[in-house]
Structure formats: C-alpha cells, structure tokens
Amino acid sequence: MSIAIGLEDDAEYKKICENHKHLIETLPKCNGWRTLHLHNYNGYWLSTKILKSNLLIHAYFKSQPTDIFLASFMKSGTTWLKALVFSTLNRDRYTFSNHHLHNHSPHSIIPVIDAESYHITDFTNLSAPRLFSTHYPLPLLPACMSCAKLVYVCRDPKDVLVSKWLFMSKLRSKDLPPLSFDEAFELFCVGASEYGPFWEHVLSYWRASLENPDKILFLKYEEMKKEPEMVVRKLAAFLGKAVTVEEEEKGVVREIVKLCSFENLSNLEVNKTGVEKFGKVLDVEKRDFFRKGVIGDWKNYLSDEMKERIDGITDEKFKGSGLTFTTV
C-alpha cells in the first residue's frame, strides 16, 4: 500500500506536512520555470508540490522486487520510453491492430510516483510487474526501490533545454510573467530547473548503471532514434522477456517500433485531445507531449556562444565518467 485512505488524519502525514512547511521556509530558492519558485533539496531543485510528494513517497511507498521504474530528466524521451517499455513487456497481451495504446496515452498507463502520491490510495491493485515512472534523480528515490529494475533515458542537454523551455512555457502560471529563453538558458546552465541540475541528474543514474547493470539500464535518446529495433531487443532482454526467434520472424520488434513511433503516437486521437492529470501536481494538454521528437532542434534556438557554453559545461561535468553525447 502506498497512501492510506483518510490520509489527512494520519499522524505521519501531519508530521510530513509540518516538515514540508519548514523546508519551504528554510531551503534556498530560485526562480521557477512553471511556478514562482523552486527549492533546493539535497542538491536538487524541486517545485513546492513535487518536494512534498518526495517526502510522501519516502514515508508511504513500498516497492516490490518485480517493480520496473522508468526514469528520466524532463523532456528526454519519457513518453516514447513509456510506450516502448509497455508494448515490449505486454506484447503477448495485445494485437498490433487493436493495441491498448490506441485508446490510452502512454502517461495514463504508467503511474508517475512524483505525483500519484496525492490521490492513489493503493498500488497493490496493480499486477506484477508494476510499472512506474519518475523524474526524480537517483539520490532522491526511496531506498526500497533499489531491489527493483530501472530504465533510464538521457538526451543531449541542448535539446532538453529547448524542449523543456517550450513545454514549461505552456504550463507556466498566467499570473507570472513569461520566462524568456535567455533567462531559461542561464537558469539551466547553473543547474536551476525542475529536478536539476541536469548533469548531476544524469550522472547519478549513469554511475549506478555501471555499478549494477543488471538492475539499471541506461539508454540515450539519440541511440534510440538511430537504432530503435536494437533498443527494443535490449529492453526485452533487460526486462526478462527476451525476443524469441519466432517473434523475430513475425516482425514483432518492427511492429513495436512502428506502434510507438512519434508519427503514430502523435496522430492517435487519444494523444491529440483531452488533458492528462498528474495527481494534484499538474494538468497537461495531451497534445503538448508531442512536439517534434527530433534530434538537433536546439540549432533553431541556441547561438554559437550558447552552444559552446553548454557543451563546455557538459565536457567538464562528465569528465572522467566515460559518458559522452554525440553532438549534431
């Protein structure tokens, strides 16, 4: 069980609320991208509600060894990863002509633990293996999750910056002045964005994947775009459901890639209309999850000086880690 019914009367919950109030008053803060402020909690920047949710999952969430978590920094390919993992893991449950994804958005079928703590009363009703997603960096996840498997996807920070700014600008409170791209760029470079710093976020999962590759699969968005069928095979093997020779002959991998492609998902009616609700944290127009899905769109927004600055930060932060990005 995650959050019990009647939570407001729970002594532990009241204690968390008091602790949250104290943190909000005492933690360092900076300008937010969607909200007025972000708060620096254990080295990472979180919004007020996401910080509270983190305290709640540490107190109430109970992971199971069969759980699978999908993790990413915001705007790094989360929607695509959800679709790929769900369809790969459940490929024997649905036909491609009448697939679950035809009528359900990727975000509606995989709970986000960052937000669901506010209204999900019981996660035990989900059959194993349970799928969850999160944008939290690894150090902010509950220790109980270490027994589960985790798939992480990262992306070139320049494309992340552009995609995140455009996405957050749509969600930004109308009571706040618009966030200019120049301001977003400066905030991003110093690490001040939701769940940031970007580089520390990525490195937390990268280093853990090197130490425990059987538990953490680290993927790059650019490699997923280049060789999606290879990634599906890698996912299937990692999830304990390797693609069979018979499935290869039937073209199952190719069908999964086609089903989960940006072109297909973005054109499904379920992803073009309506709102995706993330607990009490956020409501997002479903169409806003699908913009371009391309590599290198940063060239339309960053000056040469901006590009050099972010690449320089990336080189410095990742120095000695073995992690690199192929820039375009």
Steps between C-alpha positions, in 0.01 A plus 500: 500500500622849422269766642223400738143625476434780748858617474422843644434335838822301495761612755789429264336706227453795735866474595600503133287809437671683785841393376408612148388840626826542687705401195318746276581778744868410543630343177685709240273602213525626145266612224284217372424413138136410555442629852626805688779319682701179515660374822842342531453171683806282554670660201207486257239757401136402557169684488300532821258217415764266360704547817200401712440199280858390554453508876180298461645221288787457745247453777232295325619340178593132521686358203489137390792303349303456176439874457638681196572874514550725198709803585608809308574867525203696368466512117749224433273251326274396788183456294676285241673288767168433673341381177797281408529334841126442534463349154818292532403362839138434400552385141321170564187671637400720207488481122656786307173562317310549827765612746446656842703802388243576232258615770723588796783753515843376618472723805161364607618139513815552709457686833741784581613460859597868510132592490286194569570515873230763523207287390591133447373310805647160423769386256452136597209472255752511214609160372870410490719618351379846599619786280572846642675810370688785665706809429671492840880466496622172645613645837143619571336161443396281797754234597232231459517550123854362482360147472305585182613541139538847353526632144645847454506710185716809450523753218732772370460787751463756222187329368379444857531872573302606193229237543465570870474876454230466234311244711520696824402823326166339413449390861627815668249679719327787321551701821875500432687690228623284209836328548731618223728252327806698613389471863423129461844450344676668793298303755568174320874564482524551876287191557186682612207325332243244616689187618830663404790535478471307174857367507489372857164338425641307203821405679313358799342236276801453274735412786243271657449319166873432483498358851184293453423441130260215582277744688540826306485531121636833373376615158572801281219665306724553200586130483133412534423716197788350303436132578153458657475128424829436678369691802179294509705180502718641778192599701340160456811319620549736795136458607539123500289444191749464217376506141470147361603373158133450415422861595789621284365305205154649553643853508384568857788738575432699185131523592581627849723771355230599252228505768708719732640734237451872541304511175256232613451606862463870419227425247288284729186681613563404863824702493357802317208594725432523869708561809743273684470543876799436724343483844461840660830613351431574136252488210646480149333515160577161344607654171773694682695177554555477124693785340766385253687205649811582296871528572675836464204737523717706736664650190185706447530662845860504627766742382853372439603646836214322679587172331865530600410583859273198549743266324777634723299437814414149377865419427606623843221327692537166320881502500632164611155340519517324163169660398487702178241644266523495122430860408336597172 
